[in-house]
Amino acid sequence: MIIVLGHVVVQDGRMSEALELSQSHVQRSRVEPGCITHHVYLDPENPCRLVFVEQWADRAALDQHFKVPASRDFVMSLSAMAAEPPSMSLFDAEQLLM
């Protein structure tokens, strides 16, 4: 499984627009093949920061997600609202059952 953690600090006055754009992206992404979970959260410690948490079945599914034109458009649009460069980290993980 691939875990994606990302965040963006949004320019002052643009959070509503950024959150609406992000929620649309999350909803669209959730129905893509290989998407296990996809969420966006407001950072309770920084009201200008959005945090993304995603789980994908494998790297191939994530790579396909990155190729979707709407995903590329989302990244470009959200980046234009960013106060600093967005951050994204990928992790190859194995679920441990308890």
Phi and psi restraints in degrees (range 20) as a CNS / XPLOR table:
assign (resid 1 and name C) (resid 2 and name N)
       (resid 2 and name CA) (resid 2 and name C) 1.0 -107.5 20.0 2
assign (resid 2 and name N) (resid 2 and name CA)
       (resid 2 and name C) (resid 3 and name N) 1.0 130.7 20.0 2
assign (resid 2 and name C) (resid 3 and name N)
       (resid 3 and name CA) (resid 3 and name C) 1.0 -109.2 20.0 2
assign (resid 3 and name N) (resid 3 and name CA)
       (resid 3 and name C) (resid 4 and name N) 1.0 132.6 20.0 2
assign (resid 3 and name C) (resid 4 and name N)
       (resid 4 and name CA) (resid 4 and name C) 1.0 -114.7 20.0 2
assign (resid 4 and name N) (resid 4 and name CA)
       (resid 4 and name C) (resid 5 and name N) 1.0 127.1 20.0 2
assign (resid 4 and name C) (resid 5 and name N)
       (resid 5 and name CA) (resid 5 and name C) 1.0 -120.2 20.0 2
assign (resid 5 and name N) (resid 5 and name CA)
       (resid 5 and name C) (resid 6 and name N) 1.0 128.0 20.0 2
assign (resid 5 and name C) (resid 6 and name N)
       (resid 6 and name CA) (resid 6 and name C) 1.0 -143.6 20.0 2
assign (resid 6 and name N) (resid 6 and name CA)
       (resid 6 and name C) (resid 7 and name N) 1.0 162.1 20.0 2
assign (resid 6 and name C) (resid 7 and name N)
       (resid 7 and name CA) (resid 7 and name C) 1.0 -153.8 20.0 2
assign (resid 7 and name N) (resid 7 and name CA)
       (resid 7 and name C) (resid 8 and name N) 1.0 158.7 20.0 2
assign (resid 7 and name C) (resid 8 and name N)
       (resid 8 and name CA) (resid 8 and name C) 1.0 -144.1 20.0 2
assign (resid 8 and name N) (resid 8 and name CA)
       (resid 8 and name C) (resid 9 and name N) 1.0 136.4 20.0 2
assign (resid 8 and name C) (resid 9 and name N)
       (resid 9 and name CA) (resid 9 and name C) 1.0 -95.7 20.0 2
assign (resid 9 and name N) (resid 9 and name CA)
       (resid 9 and name C) (resid 10 and name N) 1.0 121.5 20.0 2
assign (resid 9 and name C) (resid 10 and name N)
       (resid 10 and name CA) (resid 10 and name C) 1.0 -92.5 20.0 2
assign (resid 10 and name N) (resid 10 and name CA)
       (resid 10 and name C) (resid 11 and name N) 1.0 143.3 20.0 2
assign (resid 10 and name C) (resid 11 and name N)
       (resid 11 and name CA) (resid 11 and name C) 1.0 -58.7 20.0 2
assign (resid 11 and name N) (resid 11 and name CA)
       (resid 11 and name C) (resid 12 and name N) 1.0 147.8 20.0 2
assign (resid 11 and name C) (resid 12 and name N)
       (resid 12 and name CA) (resid 12 and name C) 1.0 -53.7 20.0 2
assign (resid 12 and name N) (resid 12 and name CA)
       (resid 12 and name C) (resid 13 and name N) 1.0 135.4 20.0 2
assign (resid 12 and name C) (resid 13 and name N)
       (resid 13 and name CA) (resid 13 and name C) 1.0 82.4 20.0 2
assign (resid 13 and name N) (resid 13 and name CA)
       (resid 13 and name C) (resid 14 and name N) 1.0 1.8 20.0 2
assign (resid 13 and name C) (resid 14 and name N)
       (resid 14 and name CA) (resid 14 and name C) 1.0 -116.6 20.0 2
assign (resid 14 and name N) (resid 14 and name CA)
       (resid 14 and name C) (resid 15 and name N) 1.0 7.3 20.0 2
assign (resid 14 and name C) (resid 15 and name N)
       (resid 15 and name CA) (resid 15 and name C) 1.0 -63.8 20.0 2
assign (resid 15 and name N) (resid 15 and name CA)
       (resid 15 and name C) (resid 16 and name N) 1.0 -42.7 20.0 2
assign (resid 15 and name C) (resid 16 and name N)
       (resid 16 and name CA) (resid 16 and name C) 1.0 -58.3 20.0 2
assign (resid 16 and name N) (resid 16 and name CA)
       (resid 16 and name C) (resid 17 and name N) 1.0 -45.9 20.0 2
assign (resid 16 and name C) (resid 17 and name N)
       (resid 17 and name CA) (resid 17 and name C) 1.0 -63.8 20.0 2
assign (resid 17 and name N) (resid 17 and name CA)
       (resid 17 and name C) (resid 18 and name N) 1.0 -44.0 20.0 2
assign (resid 17 and name C) (resid 18 and name N)
       (resid 18 and name CA) (resid 18 and name C) 1.0 -66.7 20.0 2
assign (resid 18 and name N) (resid 18 and name CA)
       (resid 18 and name C) (resid 19 and name N) 1.0 -40.1 20.0 2
assign (resid 18 and name C) (resid 19 and name N)
       (resid 19 and name CA) (resid 19 and name C) 1.0 -67.5 20.0 2
assign (resid 19 and name N) (resid 19 and name CA)
       (resid 19 and name C) (resid 20 and name N) 1.0 -42.2 20.0 2
assign (resid 19 and name C) (resid 20 and name N)
       (resid 20 and name CA) (resid 20 and name C) 1.0 -62.5 20.0 2
assign (resid 20 and name N) (resid 20 and name CA)
       (resid 20 and name C) (resid 21 and name N) 1.0 -45.2 20.0 2
assign (resid 20 and name C) (resid 21 and name N)
       (resid 21 and name CA) (resid 21 and name C) 1.0 -60.5 20.0 2
assign (resid 21 and name N) (resid 21 and name CA)
       (resid 21 and name C) (resid 22 and name N) 1.0 -43.6 20.0 2
assign (resid 21 and name C) (resid 22 and name N)
       (resid 22 and name CA) (resid 22 and name C) 1.0 -66.9 20.0 2
assign (resid 22 and name N) (resid 22 and name CA)
       (resid 22 and name C) (resid 23 and name N) 1.0 -41.3 20.0 2
assign (resid 22 and name C) (resid 23 and name N)
       (resid 23 and name CA) (resid 23 and name C) 1.0 -65.6 20.0 2
assign (resid 23 and name N) (resid 23 and name CA)
       (resid 23 and name C) (resid 24 and name N) 1.0 -36.4 20.0 2
assign (resid 23 and name C) (resid 24 and name N)
       (resid 24 and name CA) (resid 24 and name C) 1.0 -64.4 20.0 2
assign (resid 24 and name N) (resid 24 and name CA)
       (resid 24 and name C) (resid 25 and name N) 1.0 -42.8 20.0 2
assign (resid 24 and name C) (resid 25 and name N)
       (resid 25 and name CA) (resid 25 and name C) 1.0 -61.7 20.0 2
assign (resid 25 and name N) (resid 25 and name CA)
       (resid 25 and name C) (resid 26 and name N) 1.0 -43.9 20.0 2
assign (resid 25 and name C) (resid 26 and name N)
       (resid 26 and name CA) (resid 26 and name C) 1.0 -61.5 20.0 2
assign (resid 26 and name N) (resid 26 and name CA)
       (resid 26 and name C) (resid 27 and name N) 1.0 -47.9 20.0 2
assign (resid 26 and name C) (resid 27 and name N)
       (resid 27 and name CA) (resid 27 and name C) 1.0 -59.9 20.0 2
assign (resid 27 and name N) (resid 27 and name CA)
       (resid 27 and name C) (resid 28 and name N) 1.0 -43.3 20.0 2
assign (resid 27 and name C) (resid 28 and name N)
       (resid 28 and name CA) (resid 28 and name C) 1.0 -65.6 20.0 2
assign (resid 28 and name N) (resid 28 and name CA)
       (resid 28 and name C) (resid 29 and name N) 1.0 -42.6 20.0 2
assign (resid 28 and name C) (resid 29 and name N)
       (resid 29 and name CA) (resid 29 and name C) 1.0 -66.1 20.0 2
assign (resid 29 and name N) (resid 29 and name CA)
       (resid 29 and name C) (resid 30 and name N) 1.0 -33.2 20.0 2
assign (resid 29 and name C) (resid 30 and name N)
       (resid 30 and name CA) (resid 30 and name C) 1.0 -60.2 20.0 2
assign (resid 30 and name N) (resid 30 and name CA)
       (resid 30 and name C) (resid 31 and name N) 1.0 -24.5 20.0 2
assign (resid 30 and name C) (resid 31 and name N)
       (resid 31 and name CA) (resid 31 and name C) 1.0 -95.3 20.0 2
assign (resid 31 and name N) (resid 31 and name CA)
       (resid 31 and name C) (resid 32 and name N) 1.0 1.4 20.0 2
assign (resid 31 and name C) (resid 32 and name N)
       (resid 32 and name CA) (resid 32 and name C) 1.0 -74.3 20.0 2
assign (resid 32 and name N) (resid 32 and name CA)
       (resid 32 and name C) (resid 33 and name N) 1.0 147.4 20.0 2
assign (resid 32 and name C) (resid 33 and name N)
       (resid 33 and name CA) (resid 33 and name C) 1.0 -57.9 20.0 2
assign (resid 33 and name N) (resid 33 and name CA)
       (resid 33 and name C) (resid 34 and name N) 1.0 133.1 20.0 2
assign (resid 33 and name C) (resid 34 and name N)
       (resid 34 and name CA) (resid 34 and name C) 1.0 89.0 20.0 2
assign (resid 34 and name N) (resid 34 and name CA)
       (resid 34 and name C) (resid 35 and name N) 1.0 -6.8 20.0 2
assign (resid 34 and name C) (resid 35 and name N)
       (resid 35 and name CA) (resid 35 and name C) 1.0 -80.1 20.0 2
assign (resid 35 and name N) (resid 35 and name CA)
       (resid 35 and name C) (resid 36 and name N) 1.0 120.9 20.0 2
assign (resid 35 and name C) (resid 36 and name N)
       (resid 36 and name CA) (resid 36 and name C) 1.0 -91.3 20.0 2
assign (resid 36 and name N) (resid 36 and name CA)
       (resid 36 and name C) (resid 37 and name N) 1.0 -50.4 20.0 2
assign (resid 36 and name C) (resid 37 and name N)
       (resid 37 and name CA) (resid 37 and name C) 1.0 -146.6 20.0 2
assign (resid 37 and name N) (resid 37 and name CA)
       (resid 37 and name C) (resid 38 and name N) 1.0 154.3 20.0 2
assign (resid 37 and name C) (resid 38 and name N)
       (resid 38 and name CA) (resid 38 and name C) 1.0 -155.3 20.0 2
assign (resid 38 and name N) (resid 38 and name CA)
       (resid 38 and name C) (resid 39 and name N) 1.0 119.4 20.0 2
assign (resid 38 and name C) (resid 39 and name N)
       (resid 39 and name CA) (resid 39 and name C) 1.0 -138.8 20.0 2
assign (resid 39 and name N) (resid 39 and name CA)
       (resid 39 and name C) (resid 40 and name N) 1.0 154.3 20.0 2
assign (resid 39 and name C) (resid 40 and name N)
       (resid 40 and name CA) (resid 40 and name C) 1.0 -128.7 20.0 2
assign (resid 40 and name N) (resid 40 and name CA)
       (resid 40 and name C) (resid 41 and name N) 1.0 138.6 20.0 2
assign (resid 40 and name C) (resid 41 and name N)
       (resid 41 and name CA) (resid 41 and name C) 1.0 -131.9 20.0 2
assign (resid 41 and name N) (resid 41 and name CA)
       (resid 41 and name C) (resid 42 and name N) 1.0 148.7 20.0 2
assign (resid 41 and name C) (resid 42 and name N)
       (resid 42 and name CA) (resid 42 and name C) 1.0 -83.1 20.0 2
assign (resid 42 and name N) (resid 42 and name CA)
       (resid 42 and name C) (resid 43 and name N) 1.0 130.7 20.0 2
assign (resid 42 and name C) (resid 43 and name N)
       (resid 43 and name CA) (resid 43 and name C) 1.0 -71.7 20.0 2
assign (resid 43 and name N) (resid 43 and name CA)
       (resid 43 and name C) (resid 44 and name N) 1.0 119.2 20.0 2
assign (resid 43 and name C) (resid 44 and name N)
       (resid 44 and name CA) (resid 44 and name C) 1.0 -68.4 20.0 2
assign (resid 44 and name N) (resid 44 and name CA)
       (resid 44 and name C) (resid 45 and name N) 1.0 -15.7 20.0 2
assign (resid 44 and name C) (resid 45 and name N)
       (resid 45 and name CA) (resid 45 and name C) 1.0 -95.4 20.0 2
assign (resid 45 and name N) (resid 45 and name CA)
       (resid 45 and name C) (resid 46 and name N) 1.0 -15.9 20.0 2
assign (resid 45 and name C) (resid 46 and name N)
       (resid 46 and name CA) (resid 46 and name C) 1.0 -143.1 20.0 2
assign (resid 46 and name N) (resid 46 and name CA)
       (resid 46 and name C) (resid 47 and name N) 1.0 101.8 20.0 2
assign (resid 46 and name C) (resid 47 and name N)
       (resid 47 and name CA) (resid 47 and name C) 1.0 -67.0 20.0 2
assign (resid 47 and name N) (resid 47 and name CA)
       (resid 47 and name C) (resid 48 and name N) 1.0 -4.1 20.0 2
assign (resid 47 and name C) (resid 48 and name N)
       (resid 48 and name CA) (resid 48 and name C) 1.0 -102.0 20.0 2
assign (resid 48 and name N) (resid 48 and name CA)
       (resid 48 and name C) (resid 49 and name N) 1.0 7.0 20.0 2
assign (resid 48 and name C) (resid 49 and name N)
       (resid 49 and name CA) (resid 49 and name C) 1.0 -116.5 20.0 2
assign (resid 49 and name N) (resid 49 and name CA)
       (resid 49 and name C) (resid 50 and name N) 1.0 128.4 20.0 2
assign (resid 49 and name C) (resid 50 and name N)
       (resid 50 and name CA) (resid 50 and name C) 1.0 -103.1 20.0 2
assign (resid 50 and name N) (resid 50 and name CA)
       (resid 50 and name C) (resid 51 and name N) 1.0 140.0 20.0 2
assign (resid 50 and name C) (resid 51 and name N)
       (resid 51 and name CA) (resid 51 and name C) 1.0 -120.3 20.0 2
assign (resid 51 and name N) (resid 51 and name CA)
       (resid 51 and name C) (resid 52 and name N) 1.0 132.4 20.0 2
assign (resid 51 and name C) (resid 52 and name N)
       (resid 52 and name CA) (resid 52 and name C) 1.0 -111.3 20.0 2
assign (resid 52 and name N) (resid 52 and name CA)
       (resid 52 and name C) (resid 53 and name N) 1.0 134.4 20.0 2
assign (resid 52 and name C) (resid 53 and name N)
       (resid 53 and name CA) (resid 53 and name C) 1.0 -131.7 20.0 2
assign (resid 53 and name N) (resid 53 and name CA)
       (resid 53 and name C) (resid 54 and name N) 1.0 121.7 20.0 2
assign (resid 53 and name C) (resid 54 and name N)
       (resid 54 and name CA) (resid 54 and name C) 1.0 -133.2 20.0 2
assign (resid 54 and name N) (resid 54 and name CA)
       (resid 54 and name C) (resid 55 and name N) 1.0 150.6 20.0 2
assign (resid 54 and name C) (resid 55 and name N)
       (resid 55 and name CA) (resid 55 and name C) 1.0 -129.3 20.0 2
assign (resid 55 and name N) (resid 55 and name CA)
       (resid 55 and name C) (resid 56 and name N) 1.0 131.2 20.0 2
assign (resid 55 and name C) (resid 56 and name N)
       (resid 56 and name CA) (resid 56 and name C) 1.0 -124.4 20.0 2
assign (resid 56 and name N) (resid 56 and name CA)
       (resid 56 and name C) (resid 57 and name N) 1.0 147.8 20.0 2
assign (resid 56 and name C) (resid 57 and name N)
       (resid 57 and name CA) (resid 57 and name C) 1.0 -58.6 20.0 2
assign (resid 57 and name N) (resid 57 and name CA)
       (resid 57 and name C) (resid 58 and name N) 1.0 -40.1 20.0 2
assign (resid 57 and name C) (resid 58 and name N)
       (resid 58 and name CA) (resid 58 and name C) 1.0 -162.8 20.0 2
assign (resid 58 and name N) (resid 58 and name CA)
       (resid 58 and name C) (resid 59 and name N) 1.0 175.0 20.0 2
assign (resid 58 and name C) (resid 59 and name N)
       (resid 59 and name CA) (resid 59 and name C) 1.0 -65.7 20.0 2
assign (resid 59 and name N) (resid 59 and name CA)
       (resid 59 and name C) (resid 60 and name N) 1.0 -33.4 20.0 2
assign (resid 59 and name C) (resid 60 and name N)
       (resid 60 and name CA) (resid 60 and name C) 1.0 -61.5 20.0 2
assign (resid 60 and name N) (resid 60 and name CA)
       (resid 60 and name C) (resid 61 and name N) 1.0 -42.4 20.0 2
assign (resid 60 and name C) (resid 61 and name N)
       (resid 61 and name CA) (resid 61 and name C) 1.0 -64.1 20.0 2
assign (resid 61 and name N) (resid 61 and name CA)
       (resid 61 and name C) (resid 62 and name N) 1.0 -41.6 20.0 2
assign (resid 61 and name C) (resid 62 and name N)
       (resid 62 and name CA) (resid 62 and name C) 1.0 -65.8 20.0 2
assign (resid 62 and name N) (resid 62 and name CA)
       (resid 62 and name C) (resid 63 and name N) 1.0 -41.8 20.0 2
assign (resid 62 and name C) (resid 63 and name N)
       (resid 63 and name CA) (resid 63 and name C) 1.0 -60.9 20.0 2
assign (resid 63 and name N) (resid 63 and name CA)
       (resid 63 and name C) (resid 64 and name N) 1.0 -39.7 20.0 2
assign (resid 63 and name C) (resid 64 and name N)
       (resid 64 and name CA) (resid 64 and name C) 1.0 -64.0 20.0 2
assign (resid 64 and name N) (resid 64 and name CA)
       (resid 64 and name C) (resid 65 and name N) 1.0 -40.0 20.0 2
assign (resid 64 and name C) (resid 65 and name N)
       (resid 65 and name CA) (resid 65 and name C) 1.0 -59.0 20.0 2
assign (resid 65 and name N) (resid 65 and name CA)
       (resid 65 and name C) (resid 66 and name N) 1.0 -42.8 20.0 2
assign (resid 65 and name C) (resid 66 and name N)
       (resid 66 and name CA) (resid 66 and name C) 1.0 -65.8 20.0 2
assign (resid 66 and name N) (resid 66 and name CA)
       (resid 66 and name C) (resid 67 and name N) 1.0 -24.1 20.0 2
assign (resid 66 and name C) (resid 67 and name N)
       (resid 67 and name CA) (resid 67 and name C) 1.0 -84.2 20.0 2
assign (resid 67 and name N) (resid 67 and name CA)
       (resid 67 and name C) (resid 68 and name N) 1.0 -14.2 20.0 2
assign (resid 67 and name C) (resid 68 and name N)
       (resid 68 and name CA) (resid 68 and name C) 1.0 -65.9 20.0 2
assign (resid 68 and name N) (resid 68 and name CA)
       (resid 68 and name C) (resid 69 and name N) 1.0 125.6 20.0 2
assign (resid 68 and name C) (resid 69 and name N)
       (resid 69 and name CA) (resid 69 and name C) 1.0 -53.7 20.0 2
assign (resid 69 and name N) (resid 69 and name CA)
       (resid 69 and name C) (resid 70 and name N) 1.0 -38.2 20.0 2
assign (resid 69 and name C) (resid 70 and name N)
       (resid 70 and name CA) (resid 70 and name C) 1.0 -64.9 20.0 2
assign (resid 70 and name N) (resid 70 and name CA)
       (resid 70 and name C) (resid 71 and name N) 1.0 -31.6 20.0 2
assign (resid 70 and name C) (resid 71 and name N)
       (resid 71 and name CA) (resid 71 and name C) 1.0 -68.2 20.0 2
assign (resid 71 and name N) (resid 71 and name CA)
       (resid 71 and name C) (resid 72 and name N) 1.0 -43.3 20.0 2
assign (resid 71 and name C) (resid 72 and name N)
       (resid 72 and name CA) (resid 72 and name C) 1.0 -64.1 20.0 2
assign (resid 72 and name N) (resid 72 and name CA)
       (resid 72 and name C) (resid 73 and name N) 1.0 -41.6 20.0 2
assign (resid 72 and name C) (resid 73 and name N)
       (resid 73 and name CA) (resid 73 and name C) 1.0 -62.1 20.0 2
assign (resid 73 and name N) (resid 73 and name CA)
       (resid 73 and name C) (resid 74 and name N) 1.0 -40.9 20.0 2
assign (resid 73 and name C) (resid 74 and name N)
       (resid 74 and name CA) (resid 74 and name C) 1.0 -59.5 20.0 2
assign (resid 74 and name N) (resid 74 and name CA)
       (resid 74 and name C) (resid 75 and name N) 1.0 -48.4 20.0 2
assign (resid 74 and name C) (resid 75 and name N)
       (resid 75 and name CA) (resid 75 and name C) 1.0 -60.0 20.0 2
assign (resid 75 and name N) (resid 75 and name CA)
       (resid 75 and name C) (resid 76 and name N) 1.0 -44.1 20.0 2
assign (resid 75 and name C) (resid 76 and name N)
       (resid 76 and name CA) (resid 76 and name C) 1.0 -65.2 20.0 2
assign (resid 76 and name N) (resid 76 and name CA)
       (resid 76 and name C) (resid 77 and name N) 1.0 -43.7 20.0 2
assign (resid 76 and name C) (resid 77 and name N)
       (resid 77 and name CA) (resid 77 and name C) 1.0 -66.3 20.0 2
assign (resid 77 and name N) (resid 77 and name CA)
       (resid 77 and name C) (resid 78 and name N) 1.0 -45.0 20.0 2
assign (resid 77 and name C) (resid 78 and name N)
       (resid 78 and name CA) (resid 78 and name C) 1.0 -67.9 20.0 2
assign (resid 78 and name N) (resid 78 and name CA)
       (resid 78 and name C) (resid 79 and name N) 1.0 -38.3 20.0 2
assign (resid 78 and name C) (resid 79 and name N)
       (resid 79 and name CA) (resid 79 and name C) 1.0 -61.0 20.0 2
assign (resid 79 and name N) (resid 79 and name CA)
       (resid 79 and name C) (resid 80 and name N) 1.0 -33.9 20.0 2
assign (resid 79 and name C) (resid 80 and name N)
       (resid 80 and name CA) (resid 80 and name C) 1.0 -67.9 20.0 2
assign (resid 80 and name N) (resid 80 and name CA)
       (resid 80 and name C) (resid 81 and name N) 1.0 -19.8 20.0 2
assign (resid 80 and name C) (resid 81 and name N)
       (resid 81 and name CA) (resid 81 and name C) 1.0 -96.9 20.0 2
assign (resid 81 and name N) (resid 81 and name CA)
       (resid 81 and name C) (resid 82 and name N) 1.0 -1.0 20.0 2
assign (resid 81 and name C) (resid 82 and name N)
       (resid 82 and name CA) (resid 82 and name C) 1.0 -79.7 20.0 2
assign (resid 82 and name N) (resid 82 and name CA)
       (resid 82 and name C) (resid 83 and name N) 1.0 141.5 20.0 2
assign (resid 82 and name C) (resid 83 and name N)
       (resid 83 and name CA) (resid 83 and name C) 1.0 -85.4 20.0 2
assign (resid 83 and name N) (resid 83 and name CA)
       (resid 83 and name C) (resid 84 and name N) 1.0 -17.0 20.0 2
assign (resid 83 and name C) (resid 84 and name N)
       (resid 84 and name CA) (resid 84 and name C) 1.0 -152.3 20.0 2
assign (resid 84 and name N) (resid 84 and name CA)
       (resid 84 and name C) (resid 85 and name N) 1.0 163.9 20.0 2
assign (resid 84 and name C) (resid 85 and name N)
       (resid 85 and name CA) (resid 85 and name C) 1.0 -57.6 20.0 2
assign (resid 85 and name N) (resid 85 and name CA)
       (resid 85 and name C) (resid 86 and name N) 1.0 132.1 20.0 2
assign (resid 85 and name C) (resid 86 and name N)
       (resid 86 and name CA) (resid 86 and name C) 1.0 -62.6 20.0 2
assign (resid 86 and name N) (resid 86 and name CA)
       (resid 86 and name C) (resid 87 and name N) 1.0 159.2 20.0 2
assign (resid 86 and name C) (resid 87 and name N)
       (resid 87 and name CA) (resid 87 and name C) 1.0 -124.2 20.0 2
assign (resid 87 and name N) (resid 87 and name CA)
       (resid 87 and name C) (resid 88 and name N) 1.0 142.0 20.0 2
assign (resid 87 and name C) (resid 88 and name N)
       (resid 88 and name CA) (resid 88 and name C) 1.0 -146.0 20.0 2
assign (resid 88 and name N) (resid 88 and name CA)
       (resid 88 and name C) (resid 89 and name N) 1.0 133.8 20.0 2
assign (resid 88 and name C) (resid 89 and name N)
       (resid 89 and name CA) (resid 89 and name C) 1.0 -126.9 20.0 2
assign (resid 89 and name N) (resid 89 and name CA)
       (resid 89 and name C) (resid 90 and name N) 1.0 140.9 20.0 2
assign (resid 89 and name C) (resid 90 and name N)
       (resid 90 and name CA) (resid 90 and name C) 1.0 -112.9 20.0 2
assign (resid 90 and name N) (resid 90 and name CA)
       (resid 90 and name C) (resid 91 and name N) 1.0 139.6 20.0 2
assign (resid 90 and name C) (resid 91 and name N)
       (resid 91 and name CA) (resid 91 and name C) 1.0 -130.6 20.0 2
assign (resid 91 and name N) (resid 91 and name CA)
       (resid 91 and name C) (resid 92 and name N) 1.0 133.8 20.0 2
assign (resid 91 and name C) (resid 92 and name N)
       (resid 92 and name CA) (resid 92 and name C) 1.0 -92.6 20.0 2
assign (resid 92 and name N) (resid 92 and name CA)
       (resid 92 and name C) (resid 93 and name N) 1.0 115.6 20.0 2
assign (resid 92 and name C) (resid 93 and name N)
       (resid 93 and name CA) (resid 93 and name C) 1.0 -127.0 20.0 2
assign (resid 93 and name N) (resid 93 and name CA)
       (resid 93 and name C) (resid 94 and name N) 1.0 157.2 20.0 2
assign (resid 93 and name C) (resid 94 and name N)
       (resid 94 and name CA) (resid 94 and name C) 1.0 -122.6 20.0 2
assign (resid 94 and name N) (resid 94 and name CA)
       (resid 94 and name C) (resid 95 and name N) 1.0 127.8 20.0 2
assign (resid 94 and name C) (resid 95 and name N)
       (resid 95 and name CA) (resid 95 and name C) 1.0 -74.7 20.0 2
assign (resid 95 and name N) (resid 95 and name CA)
       (resid 95 and name C) (resid 96 and name N) 1.0 129.5 20.0 2
assign (resid 95 and name C) (resid 96 and name N)
       (resid 96 and name CA) (resid 96 and name C) 1.0 -101.6 20.0 2
assign (resid 96 and name N) (resid 96 and name CA)
       (resid 96 and name C) (resid 97 and name N) 1.0 127.0 20.0 2
assign (resid 96 and name C) (resid 97 and name N)
       (resid 97 and name CA) (resid 97 and name C) 1.0 -86.5 20.0 2
assign (resid 97 and name N) (resid 97 and name CA)
       (resid 97 and name C) (resid 98 and name N) 1.0 139.4 20.0 2
